[in-house]
Amino acid sequence: MSGEKKITEVVPVRDIIFQQLTKKYGFEPKEAFTISESVRKGKGIKKWEQELKEKCPSWYIDILKDITYLFPKAKEIPSVGLVKPS
């Protein structure tokens, strides 16, 4: 059970990373935006890794490291309508 996460802890779009970093983990908005953009574009978190380790759980950092691309929220919403249920 320890590996399970709430849906609110999942990172589906860049905007969620920004919100979590500012509201949940105490990052300043400018830095949170820069980190979320770097993650979104697949450029990684190396530059901020130490600060992330101090403020965020290891599972969250692992997720950020694994992301290769994320849509901004504005682009994700219309895409949902394109998915047809099986």
C-alpha positions in Angstrom: 0.0 0.0 0.0 2.9 2.4 0.6 3.4 2.7 -3.2 -0.1 4.0 -3.8 -0.8 7.7 -4.4 -3.9 9.8 -4.4 -5.1 11.1 -7.7 -4.2 14.6 -6.4 -0.6 13.6 -6.2 -0.4 12.5 -9.9 1.3 14.8 -12.4 -0.8 14.9 -15.6 0.1 18.4 -16.9 2.7 21.1 -16.3 0.3 23.3 -14.4 -0.1 20.6 -11.7 3.7 20.6 -11.1 3.6 24.3 -10.7 0.7 24.2 -8.2 2.3 21.4 -6.2 5.7 23.0 -6.0 4.2 26.4 -4.9 1.4 25.3 -2.6 2.5 21.9 -1.3 6.3 22.2 -1.3 6.9 25.9 -0.7 8.8 26.9 -3.9 8.6 30.5 -5.0 6.3 30.9 -8.1 9.1 32.0 -10.5 11.3 29.0 -9.6 8.4 26.6 -9.6 7.4 27.8 -13.1 11.0 27.4 -14.3 11.2 23.8 -12.9 7.8 22.9 -14.3 8.8 24.2 -17.7 12.0 22.3 -17.7 10.2 19.1 -16.7 7.5 19.7 -19.3 10.1 20.0 -22.1 12.0 16.9 -20.9 15.1 18.9 -19.9 15.1 17.4 -16.4 15.6 18.7 -12.8 19.3 18.4 -12.3 19.8 22.1 -11.5 17.2 22.0 -8.7 17.6 18.4 -7.5 19.2 19.3 -4.2 16.4 21.8 -3.3 13.8 19.3 -4.5 15.3 16.6 -2.2 15.0 19.0 0.7 11.4 19.9 0.1 9.7 17.0 -1.8 9.3 13.2 -1.2 11.6 11.0 -3.2 8.7 9.4 -5.2 7.7 12.8 -6.5 11.3 13.6 -7.6 11.4 10.2 -9.3 8.3 11.0 -11.3 9.7 14.4 -12.3 12.9 12.7 -13.5 10.9 10.2 -15.6 8.8 12.7 -17.5 9.9 13.3 -21.1 7.1 15.7 -22.2 4.0 17.1 -20.7 1.3 19.2 -22.3 0.3 22.5 -20.8 -3.2 22.3 -19.3 -4.7 24.4 -22.0 -3.7 21.9 -24.7 -4.6 18.8 -22.7 -8.3 19.6 -22.2 -9.3 19.6 -25.9 -7.3 16.4 -26.4 -9.5 14.5 -24.0 -12.4 14.9 -26.4 -10.4 13.1 -29.1 -10.1 9.9 -27.1 -12.7 7.3 -27.9 -13.6 4.7 -25.3 -12.8 1.1 -26.3 
